[in-house]
Amino acid sequence: MVLAGMQFHVSSQGDRSSTYPKGYRGGTCTIESDALMVGYSAYFIPNDYEIPDDPSSAKQVPVLCGKVPSPGTLNVTLDLLHPESARNAPLGLRLVKLSEKNAEHELLSVPPQAYRSGTLTQAFKFDAMGQYALYLDGKLPNETEFKIQIPIKVGTDWRDYLAKYWLQALVFLFIVLVLSNWKRIFG
């Protein structure tokens, strides 16, 4: 279990990202601040996706905690999990693109409003690979202000593949070493 967790960069409470506290509980990625806990889920449709003749058979790809494989459309759902009083507070939502110098370029801003159902849904169109951040901010009825940042990485690089396939590469290397030294080992 430890090796699988290391391979996918997750533990029983989520990945080792130091950018925000989060976990993976009950089938959803959770993001927490001192004042609020939200559930994050997203579905991705790549730019080159062709709609089938039967639109009801179109398949979206679930995305785990903000890792998007390539540019396309991302349908995000945020569930206001705790405290329930957050459903009565006006909450603002912003999407920004982060530059290499951590400068932010705002792409979308949704004015603050109350989400009495406890669910915020929004579709985003990503045209370029890069680092993005989704901000949820507001003030709870008890006057506690909060700002939650949800990092979104669009695209993959060699580090992602290395992290995903390191265990397979290690096993392959072990097999190659054993086979190349077969006579010495089993003589």
One Martini backbone bead per residue (centre of mass of N, CA, C, O) as a GRO file, in nm:
protein
  187
    1MET     BB    1   0.058   0.064  -0.019
    2VAL     BB    2   0.300   0.251  -0.008
    3LEU     BB    3   0.390   0.220  -0.305
    4ALA     BB    4   0.128   0.321  -0.431
    5GLY     BB    5   0.132   0.598  -0.292
    6MET     BB    6   0.404   0.686  -0.415
    7GLN     BB    7   0.332   0.661  -0.714
    8PHE     BB    8   0.057   0.859  -0.680
    9HIS     BB    9   0.098   1.073  -0.453
   10VAL     BB   10  -0.049   0.923  -0.204
   11SER     BB   11  -0.254   0.901   0.070
   12SER     BB   12  -0.505   0.871   0.294
   13GLN     BB   13  -0.514   1.218   0.263
   14GLY     BB   14  -0.341   1.248   0.004
   15ASP     BB   15  -0.130   1.446  -0.124
   16ARG     BB   16   0.201   1.613  -0.095
   17SER     BB   17   0.100   1.884  -0.123
   18SER     BB   18   0.196   2.223  -0.013
   19THR     BB   19  -0.038   2.427  -0.117
   20TYR     BB   20  -0.264   2.238   0.026
   21PRO     BB   21  -0.501   2.108   0.214
   22LYS     BB   22  -0.579   1.759   0.157
   23GLY     BB   23  -0.806   1.498   0.042
   24TYR     BB   24  -0.936   1.153   0.017
   25ARG     BB   25  -1.290   1.135   0.049
   26GLY     BB   26  -1.549   0.955  -0.053
   27GLY     BB   27  -1.463   1.011  -0.374
   28THR     BB   28  -1.320   1.290  -0.293
   29CYS     BB   29  -1.179   1.591  -0.310
   30THR     BB   30  -1.036   1.778  -0.046
   31ILE     BB   31  -1.063   2.119   0.073
   32GLU     BB   32  -0.887   2.320   0.319
   33SER     BB   33  -0.955   2.538   0.583
   34ASP     BB   34  -1.018   2.688   0.876
   35ALA     BB   35  -1.337   2.755   0.768
   36LEU     BB   36  -1.332   2.534   0.520
   37MET     BB   37  -1.498   2.260   0.336
   38VAL     BB   38  -1.436   2.108   0.017
   39GLY     BB   39  -1.551   1.952  -0.269
   40TYR     BB   40  -1.368   1.808  -0.550
   41SER     BB   41  -1.479   1.792  -0.892
   42ALA     BB   42  -1.388   1.656  -1.226
   43TYR     BB   43  -1.437   1.697  -1.584
   44PHE     BB   44  -1.294   1.588  -1.900
   45ILE     BB   45  -1.253   1.746  -2.232
   46PRO     BB   46  -1.099   1.726  -2.507
   47ASN     BB   47  -1.041   1.911  -2.791
   48ASP     BB   48  -1.037   1.632  -2.988
   49TYR     BB   49  -1.323   1.567  -2.935
   50GLU     BB   50  -1.581   1.357  -3.058
   51ILE     BB   51  -1.905   1.354  -3.116
   52PRO     BB   52  -2.132   1.138  -3.100
   53ASP     BB   53  -2.431   1.043  -3.225
   54ASP     BB   54  -2.474   0.972  -2.915
   55PRO     BB   55  -2.462   1.198  -2.660
   56SER     BB   56  -2.511   0.997  -2.411
   57SER     BB   57  -2.217   0.843  -2.478
   58ALA     BB   58  -2.052   1.052  -2.366
   59LYS     BB   59  -1.720   1.079  -2.231
   60GLN     BB   60  -1.587   1.155  -1.928
   61VAL     BB   61  -1.300   1.254  -1.745
   62PRO     BB   62  -1.176   1.210  -1.454
   63VAL     BB   63  -1.033   1.434  -1.206
   64LEU     BB   64  -0.758   1.448  -0.982
   65CYS     BB   65  -0.696   1.721  -0.813
   66GLY     BB   66  -0.608   1.912  -1.082
   67LYS     BB   67  -0.518   1.696  -1.318
   68VAL     BB   68  -0.466   1.787  -1.650
   69PRO     BB   69  -0.363   1.643  -1.948
   70SER     BB   70  -0.507   1.872  -2.135
   71PRO     BB   71  -0.646   2.064  -2.333
   72GLY     BB   72  -0.984   2.189  -2.243
   73THR     BB   73  -1.267   2.081  -2.074
   74LEU     BB   74  -1.376   2.183  -1.739
   75ASN     BB   75  -1.588   2.030  -1.501
   76VAL     BB   76  -1.679   2.188  -1.202
   77THR     BB   77  -1.724   2.077  -0.853
   78LEU     BB   78  -1.843   2.235  -0.554
   79ASP     BB   79  -1.867   2.129  -0.215
   80LEU     BB   80  -2.024   2.236   0.076
   81LEU     BB   81  -1.944   2.071   0.369
   82HIS     BB   82  -1.787   2.280   0.582
   83PRO     BB   83  -2.002   2.460   0.688
   84GLU     BB   84  -2.339   2.506   0.630
   85SER     BB   85  -2.331   2.827   0.648
   86ALA     BB   86  -2.192   2.870   0.362
   87ARG     BB   87  -2.465   2.863   0.193
   88ASN     BB   88  -2.534   3.180   0.294
   89ALA     BB   89  -2.278   3.280   0.165
   90PRO     BB   90  -2.095   3.487  -0.021
   91LEU     BB   91  -1.930   3.355  -0.315
   92GLY     BB   92  -1.628   3.360  -0.486
   93LEU     BB   93  -1.498   3.311  -0.829
   94ARG     BB   94  -1.163   3.229  -0.958
   95LEU     BB   95  -0.959   3.236  -1.259
   96VAL     BB   96  -0.606   3.169  -1.296
   97LYS     BB   97  -0.298   3.241  -1.443
   98LEU     BB   98   0.025   3.122  -1.400
   99SER     BB   99   0.334   3.227  -1.386
  100GLU     BB  100   0.670   3.184  -1.337
  101LYS     BB  101   0.642   3.446  -1.122
  102ASN     BB  102   0.347   3.423  -0.984
  103ALA     BB  103   0.166   3.556  -1.168
  104GLU     BB  104  -0.163   3.690  -1.228
  105HIS     BB  105  -0.424   3.592  -1.470
  106GLU     BB  106  -0.737   3.673  -1.527
  107LEU     BB  107  -1.015   3.475  -1.672
  108LEU     BB  108  -1.231   3.448  -1.425
  109SER     BB  109  -1.541   3.592  -1.280
  110VAL     BB  110  -1.753   3.531  -1.002
  111PRO     BB  111  -1.979   3.663  -0.835
  112PRO     BB  112  -2.101   3.691  -0.540
  113GLN     BB  113  -2.284   3.408  -0.394
  114ALA     BB  114  -2.533   3.205  -0.295
  115TYR     BB  115  -2.528   2.836  -0.219
  116ARG     BB  116  -2.790   2.664  -0.098
  117SER     BB  117  -2.720   2.369  -0.213
  118GLY     BB  118  -2.382   2.345  -0.196
  119THR     BB  119  -2.332   2.400  -0.517
  120LEU     BB  120  -2.068   2.442  -0.755
  121THR     BB  121  -2.073   2.520  -1.107
  122GLN     BB  122  -1.811   2.495  -1.370
  123ALA     BB  123  -1.687   2.589  -1.687
  124PHE     BB  124  -1.368   2.530  -1.848
  125LYS     BB  125  -1.139   2.672  -2.090
  126PHE     BB  126  -0.841   2.522  -2.206
  127ASP     BB  127  -0.579   2.630  -2.440
  128ALA     BB  128  -0.337   2.589  -2.229
  129MET     BB  129  -0.065   2.508  -2.087
  130GLY     BB  130  -0.038   2.498  -1.721
  131GLN     BB  131  -0.081   2.712  -1.450
  132TYR     BB  132  -0.352   2.713  -1.219
  133ALA     BB  133  -0.622   2.893  -1.035
  134LEU     BB  134  -0.877   2.835  -0.793
  135TYR     BB  135  -1.094   3.066  -0.631
  136LEU     BB  136  -1.239   3.070  -0.300
  137ASP     BB  137  -1.437   3.337  -0.157
  138GLY     BB  138  -1.519   3.482   0.174
  139LYS     BB  139  -1.789   3.522   0.425
  140LEU     BB  140  -1.897   3.414   0.702
  141PRO     BB  141  -2.145   3.459   0.936
  142ASN     BB  142  -1.897   3.476   1.164
  143GLU     BB  143  -1.673   3.665   1.000
  144THR     BB  144  -1.508   3.457   0.840
  145GLU     BB  145  -1.238   3.463   0.642
  146PHE     BB  146  -1.169   3.326   0.306
  147LYS     BB  147  -0.918   3.132   0.100
  148ILE     BB  148  -0.927   2.911  -0.171
  149GLN     BB  149  -0.685   2.703  -0.331
  150ILE     BB  150  -0.690   2.549  -0.665
  151PRO     BB  151  -0.484   2.365  -0.826
  152ILE     BB  152  -0.409   2.364  -1.188
  153LYS     BB  153  -0.284   2.122  -1.415
  154VAL     BB  154  -0.191   2.159  -1.756
  155GLY     BB  155  -0.045   1.891  -1.830
  156THR     BB  156   0.255   1.711  -1.911
  157ASP     BB  157   0.559   1.571  -1.793
  158TRP     BB  158   0.829   1.382  -1.717
  159ARG     BB  159   0.761   1.373  -1.408
  160ASP     BB  160   0.487   1.235  -1.436
  161TYR     BB  161   0.590   0.973  -1.566
  162LEU     BB  162   0.791   0.898  -1.347
  163ALA     BB  163   0.582   0.885  -1.114
  164LYS     BB  164   0.399   0.665  -1.255
  165TYR     BB  165   0.660   0.451  -1.359
  166TRP     BB  166   0.879   0.370  -1.137
  167LEU     BB  167   0.801   0.081  -1.057
  168GLN     BB  168   0.827  -0.052  -1.335
  169ALA     BB  169   1.127   0.028  -1.377
  170LEU     BB  170   1.238  -0.121  -1.129
  171VAL     BB  171   1.148  -0.405  -1.211
  172PHE     BB  172   1.294  -0.413  -1.482
  173LEU     BB  173   1.579  -0.371  -1.369
  174PHE     BB  174   1.583  -0.621  -1.191
  175ILE     BB  175   1.546  -0.829  -1.416
  176VAL     BB  176   1.795  -0.752  -1.580
  177LEU     BB  177   2.003  -0.808  -1.354
  178VAL     BB  178   1.935  -1.105  -1.309
  179LEU     BB  179   1.975  -1.207  -1.603
  180SER     BB  180   2.275  -1.098  -1.638
  181ASN     BB  181   2.343  -1.273  -1.348
  182TRP     BB  182   2.259  -1.578  -1.346
  183LYS     BB  183   2.527  -1.742  -1.320
  184ARG     BB  184   2.626  -1.609  -1.054
  185ILE     BB  185   2.376  -1.673  -0.878
  186PHE     BB  186   2.308  -1.997  -0.994
  187GLY     BB  187   2.594  -2.136  -1.110
   0.00000   0.00000   0.00000
